[in-house]
């Protein structure tokens, strides 16, 4: 398989082929071809140039999660009015500094979320 190494850190590499990005775990370029990593996480784009940047972003995020101890990914959090009492939903809006007339029945925010600190 032909690939380019985009990033490499320790035993992880972010690789690019003609149709996908690969997070190669246990990567060792000295191994024989076809055996250079233990397992991979594959992000396929199949020549869809309009999706290629989005898919690369996902692959880089995964690579950083695996290689940076203090990396906390930006996550999309969605809030639906129907999931909360009206008072609880209003409190969420207040905490976020958003007024009721700025949202409809749902809204989303992007935030750094550390899964280890969630209750």
C-alpha positions in Angstrom: 0.0 0.0 0.0 1.4 3.4 -0.9 1.1 6.1 1.7 2.6 9.3 2.9 3.4 9.9 6.6 1.7 13.2 7.6 2.5 13.0 11.3 4.4 10.7 13.5 4.9 10.6 17.3 6.2 7.6 19.1 4.4 4.5 17.9 1.6 6.4 16.2 1.5 7.7 12.7 -1.1 9.6 10.7 -0.9 8.3 7.1 -2.5 9.4 3.9 -3.4 7.2 0.9 -5.4 8.0 -2.2 -8.7 7.2 -0.5 -8.2 7.5 3.3 -6.3 8.7 6.3 -5.0 6.1 8.7 -4.0 6.4 12.4 -1.4 3.6 12.4 -1.1 2.3 16.0 2.1 0.5 16.9 3.8 2.0 13.8 7.3 0.9 12.9 8.5 1.8 9.4 11.3 -0.7 9.7 8.9 -3.7 9.5 8.1 -5.3 6.2 5.5 -3.7 4.0 2.0 -4.7 5.0 3.2 -5.3 8.6 4.2 -1.8 9.6 1.5 -1.2 12.2 -0.4 -3.4 14.7 -3.8 -1.9 13.9 -5.3 1.1 12.3 -8.2 3.5 12.6 -9.3 4.3 9.1 -11.0 7.6 7.9 -12.1 7.1 4.3 -12.9 9.9 1.9 -13.0 8.0 -1.4 -11.9 11.0 -3.6 -14.6 13.3 -2.2 -12.6 16.4 -2.2 -15.4 18.4 -0.5 -15.2 16.0 2.5 -11.5 15.5 2.6 -10.7 18.5 4.9 -13.5 17.4 7.4 -12.2 13.8 7.4 -8.6 15.0 7.9 -9.8 17.1 10.8 -11.3 14.0 12.5 -8.2 12.0 11.9 -5.9 14.7 13.3 -8.2 15.0 16.4 -7.9 11.2 16.9 -4.1 11.4 16.5 -3.8 14.1 19.0 -6.1 12.3 21.5 -3.7 9.3 21.3 -0.4 11.2 21.4 -0.9 14.2 23.6 -1.6 13.6 27.3 -3.2 16.9 28.0 -5.2 17.2 24.7 -8.9 17.8 25.3 -10.9 17.7 22.1 -13.5 20.3 21.2 -16.9 18.6 21.3 -20.4 19.6 20.1 -22.9 19.6 22.9 -26.6 19.7 21.9 -29.4 20.8 24.1 -33.1 20.1 23.4 -35.8 22.0 25.2 -37.9 18.9 25.5 -35.2 17.1 27.5 -35.4 19.6 30.4 -37.9 21.3 32.6 -38.5 24.9 31.5 -36.6 26.1 34.6 -33.6 23.8 33.9 -33.5 24.9 30.3 -33.6 28.6 31.3 -30.7 28.0 33.7 -28.6 26.4 31.0 -29.3 29.5 28.8 -28.3 31.8 31.7 -25.1 29.9 32.4 -24.1 30.1 28.7 -25.2 33.8 28.5 -27.8 33.1 25.8 -31.2 34.6 25.8 -34.4 32.6 25.1 -35.1 34.5 21.9 -31.7 33.4 20.4 -32.6 29.7 20.4 -35.5 27.6 19.2 -36.4 24.2 20.4 -32.7 23.2 20.4 -29.2 24.6 20.1 -25.6 23.4 20.1 -22.4 24.8 21.5 -18.8 23.7 21.1 -16.7 23.2 24.2 -13.6 21.6 25.4 -14.9 18.6 27.4 -12.6 16.3 29.4 -14.5 13.0 29.5 -12.6 12.0 32.7 -14.2 14.9 34.6 -17.8 14.3 33.6 -20.2 13.0 36.2 
